[in-house]
Amino acid sequence: MASINLNTVLDQDGGNQLVREFLDKKFLARRDWNTPLINVSYAQSRPLPSKEGQWTEYTRKDRIRRPQHMATPAGAGSDPSSGAALGTNKTLIPIEFIQEYAEISTVSQITSWVDLDQWVKEDMPIALERRMNELVQNAFLVGRMANFAYDSAGAVSGGIDQTAEATVSLYGQSFTFKAAPKYYANNKTQFSDLGAGDTLKWADVRRVNTKLKLAGAMPVIGDKMMWVISDSQAADLLADDDGGRLNAVISSGNFKTAIKGLEDHTIFSYAGAIFVVDQNPFTEDTGSEGVRANYGTIHSALAFGKEAFGYMPMGGAGANLAKPRFKIQDITKTGYGHTIGYLVPWQVAMINENWAAVVKSQVRESKPNNFDPADPDKQLENFGNLV
């Protein structure tokens, strides 16, 4: 039968499709991607107090100066406190809003076997978290993507995650968004050099981990950096290009505790890093660096130490914090329709870009099951096209 979604149930005719007695009332499994970057334990979280400003501030102390020797044994002529003030670096990120709403006909609401209120309240937060995960990816890759909007007919005005926008003016102030340093797999020096065999390798992991530690990045857990990689990159790392070390760990009997997650594509630890698989990674097509693609052959691994990036969370404890507002209300005098929506204050930014890195690599598998080259958007019918 024809696809039924919110766009087809906004009026009485569309609502009639949902009341057929023969309809199977069991939902298909929803595609809920893992969103590991929306996790306050990895980032600096700064809620914006209500009515106390339009941006949030992050402060990083500079390294303290080395102490001096006394000029003479008696200390005459020496003032150890002179000029010893500690320096700080401050980063401001502005408040912005993420919003969405769905208009539902009363006819559909009272006659459908679908609980539309519950449906939207469950799906909107999932979509919101997924979008926030993408915005963190954008911050790592380009700093910030230029905004887009949907018009009244649902068409996209401007490309989604297509153009970098380093500086934006909000509330009468300019904000410059930084991106993480970029590296390319297999010691390639630029994006255009990445070829079919330049997959993510353990040498890339060790190289970037070393650079992060030299920059003073704080480990996330123990002495390990965090890596967020794609399923395809995890599959590529299963190839033992680490001088036999990986196979040695497996055969040593420590496989279950050390890298069992590598086989399962879940959280695992190896080579001085903790790996988490992101099922919705930032991917790019060859020749289009910094532009999000649907099924790009180049995937980006995000490596970082603790508190390299920060964001304002959706809500938080305390009555004065700006919290998300999910609202359901009648919007007509006749009661014919109502809306379900939210308005969420949120923003993300790199706070210390030297404590983070992007590692881009080709992947052996980049196309989904049943992919048709003649109809590349076939798989996007139910999930929405990114571009």
Secondary structure, DSSP 8 states (H G I E B T S, - for coil): -----GGGSSSHHHHHGGG-TTS--S---------TT--TTTSEE---BTTS-SEEEEEEE---------SSTT-TT--TTTT----EEEEEEE-EEEEEEEEEEHHHHHH-SS-HHHHHHHHHHHHHHHHHHHHHHHHHHTS-B---EE-TTS-EES-TT-SB--EEEETTEEEE-----EEEGGGB-SGGG--TT----HHHHHHHHHHHHHTT---SBTTBEEEEE-HHHHHHHTS--STTHHHHHHHTT-HHHHTHHHHHTSSEEETTEEEEE-SS--EE-TT-TT---SS-SEEEEEEE-TTSEEEE-S--SSTTB---EEEEEE-SSSSSEEEEEEEEEEEEEES-GGGEEEEEEE-S--S-TT--TTSTTGGGTTT----
